[in-house]
Amino acid sequence: MERKVAIIGAGISGLLACKYALSKGYHPVVFEAQSSIGGVWTKTFETTKLQTPKPLYQFSDFPWPDSVPEVFPDHHQVLEYLESYARHFNLLQHIRFNSKVVSISYEGPSDAEMQAWALWGGTGEPFSSKGKWNVTVQNTQSISNEVYQVDFVIICVGRFSGNPNIPEFPAGKGPEVFQGKVMHSMDYASMDYASAKDLVKGKHIAVVGLQKSALDIAMECSSANGADHPCTVVYRTKHWNVANYQPWGVPIAFIYLNRFSELSIHKPHEGFLLSLLATLLSPVRWGRSKFVESHIRWKLRLANFDMVPEHTFLQETSSCLISKVPEDFYNRVEKGSIRLKKAASFSFCKEGILIDGENEPLKTDVVILATGFRGAEKLKNIFVSPTFQDLIAGSTDKTVPLYRECIHPRIPQLAIIGFSESLTNLQTSEIRCRWLAELLDGTFKLPSIKEMEEYVAEWDKYMKRYSDKYYRRSCIGAIQIWYNDQLCKDMGWNPRRKKGFIAELFEPYGPTDYAHP
């Protein structure tokens, strides 16, 4: 009997999930709400470019074409690369466009029965004759719903779209009292380029945030208005946004993306000897971080703008918060077309926004909130079952509880790909999809629910230790080789992918290292 597999989302993770499900003989159906593939790359800002160096952002078996010489391709080139990948592996025929998944509901054993399970799904198997998922899909053109019954669901909706993170304000101090326009960066990204230019042209713009979206929007506003109408960037926390990926001429991959780097990090389930080694190498860990920080401080002249962060660069990598500063950003700050304003909090008034601790309002016409997304809430809202909603959301003081960052121990016949982050998200999604395909194919079985929950708890401790307040991002960035090793061992692969001891220890790991089992 043919097993039916549903994949939600046709972004990078969805395409990979489809490709590797097909490789095992399944015939998946991919539901995509938009009219094209690409996920976040389909609607973005005019000036957006890839933030990760191209060699680290590619499929293991499908290199970038020679026609793209740039190290940081623009979003048109990225989207074209993804479309070429989908065409090459005949994925498009499996995708149903304009098909928005409204909800998923599990039809099978009761909550009480599932709570008593010792193994995932009751048997430890990915499929069950006793359980099915009902996937309710809305055709976004006809606004009609259809229900599909499937044996397994792979959620690939990502965390950077859908549910915007809108700050909350006291009554009488929110956007409702402001006479101008307030929007989220998601809405700005969905505008056509001409409309976006018209929106900001000749206006006083305030952008809230200091990550990639905020920097890109500030640059676009600066280009439109110059110093006559400077764009004000309101931020809470300073970040180690990099000028380039070669601090003092050393490729950052040689500093952070090799095994020697990870030896200095305390890892989940590492054992006594590795723990001791990480402690002994703590000065190396500190020195490596200071080496990169010194270059950023010098290159971007951060001290001149009072923009030196208080935390370490290691915390930045451990939180997957690294952004590349757009070229000329701080020159524009110096010339006055971009203004930086640190604020613990702010509120709205009729004329604009009030910065905490200041008496005069910042007169503003448009406020753009580049404040991120509520990824966990988006995941939670997919489920009909309140029990599953609570399970997937987890506790607010813990990370989203996923074994191998893919499987919830107490939600059967379902996987989540692309929620947990790394420094090389495409590569990480690919190895996760290969791992999941092997799980579906019976190559290995998951441990007991108790063991998986203990695993989740250990990773929660790691993320809190190194990511601090950003632990809910579920970032594996500082130990992604160690993480990949666990997946390789599950699949029966040799986790050592290099030739020779020196290469294994010091050479950077990238997508092509995992091209073959």
Protein Blocks (a to p, Z undefined) as FASTA:
>chain_A
ZZddddedjbfklmmmmmmmmmnopacddddfblbehijmmpccfklccfbdfklmccfk
lccdfklmbfbdcfklmmmmmmmmmmmnommmmpcghiacfbdcdddddfklmmmpmbgh
hlopabdfkbccddddddfklopacddddfbdcddebjnehjacdddddehiamklpcbd
cddfklmmmpcfklmmmmmgopacddedjbfklmmmmmmmmmmnommlccddddfbdcdd
dfblceghiafklmmmcfklmmmpccehkbjmlmmmmmmmmmmmmmmmmmmmmmmmmmno
mmmnopacfbdfklmmmnopaccddehklmmmmnopaccdddfbdcddfklccdehiabd
cddfbdcddebjafklmmmmmpmblmlmmmmnopfkbccddehhlacfklghiacehkac
cfblmlmmmmmmmmmmmmmnopaccddfklmmmmmmmmmmmmmmmnmmmlmnopaklmmm
mmmmmmmmmnopafblbgcjklmmmpccdfklmmpZZ
